[in-house]
Amino acid sequence: MQLQQRINAFSTLGRFLGQFGEENAEMKQDIPFNSEFFFGMKDRLQAAQHHNGWFTPENLRFACKSWSEALSEAHIKTWLSAYTIKDTSPSTVAVIMAGNIPLVGFHDFLSVLISGHRFLGKLSSNDRQLLPYLASYLVAVAPEFEDMIAFSEEKLQDFDAVIATGSDNTARYFDYYFGKYPHIIRKTRNAVAMLTGDETPEQLELLANDIFRYFGLGCRNVSKIYVPEGYDFDPFFKAMYSWKDIINHTKYINNYDYNKAVYLMSGMDLLDNEFLLLKKDEGFSSPISVVFWESYTDASEVRATLAEQRDHLQCIVSIDDIPFGEGQTPRLWDYADGVDTLSFLLKLS
């Protein structure tokens, strides 16, 4: 199977996904195999929502739209232009996926197949509805993929390399079992934002998207902000108000009420707007409904601290880094944990 064929197949998949990025999905006539898969995908999206209460219709639509845009032929070719991809004997790559946000493992799925290798996936129980169905659509578009894609619910066997994503705790397990294979093992990471106090209301509203999208469950969600000494939080909270309806989600409000009660019983000072808690904390990994914050007098000192802690950070959102509002829309070449997945896969050949 030639590289251009693989690119064509994934760009067609992107067009298919784009139909489900709007509230009222309408079937388009110019997408291959749409009549066979369109209504099945709608059923899978409903199943994903019922299976995992965090996978709301809004977040599922956002995931479909984001991946549809990323999978344009132009974006795929821009991504691949930095590499030399040769037709060689494929390896079998076992991919152990997280399930914190919809289709969180799709980039690994794409990377393995676009590089010409065989994909062996182990799905999280939290996100097992969508990817197998999209894989079926991909096989319909390009039947050559049929022998290149497999999913397993049992112990993984007969593989040549491993990509595993999990927490700091599961990473130790992964290291123990998979350390002898070529591997990428990802741990817990978080995103932070650096504010100067000069942000516009529009930029702060975009930051709200970085905080609340997927209820803050993604590794690219902003879980901590750095603010200048004496920062006025009123504009910040005003901008957060665009996400006020998040408190109507049962699982979210349960977390908000629990965390607020624990912090207040512990005598901790909080900033609270009735759906978001701000807690002064040196850590990065804040609970759902909570954002940590620290103040600074010298931005260069914060930068130095973040450089030292880069193994705990997924990305930085600021005027000078990832733009506000783009935390959850990484480009294909924005690799998780800063590890070049495609380069790793091409070295297996």
Secondary structure, DSSP 8 states (H G I E B T S, - for coil): --HHHHHHHHHHHHHHHHGGGSSS----TTSTTHHHHHHHHHHHHHHHHHH-TT--HHHHHHHHHHHHHHTSHHHHHHHHTTS--------EEEEE---SSTTTTHHHHHHHHHTT-EEEEE--TTS-SSHHHHHHHHHHH-GGGGGGEEE-SS---S-SEEEEE--HHHHHHHHHHHTTS-EEEE---EEEEE--S---HHHHHHHHHHHHGGGG-STTSEEEEEEETT---HHHHHHHGGGGGGGGSHHHHHHHHHHHHHHHHTT--EEE-SS-EEEE-S-S---TTEEEEEEES-HHHHHHHHHHTGGGEEEEESSSSB-TT-TT---TT--GGG--HHHHHHTT-
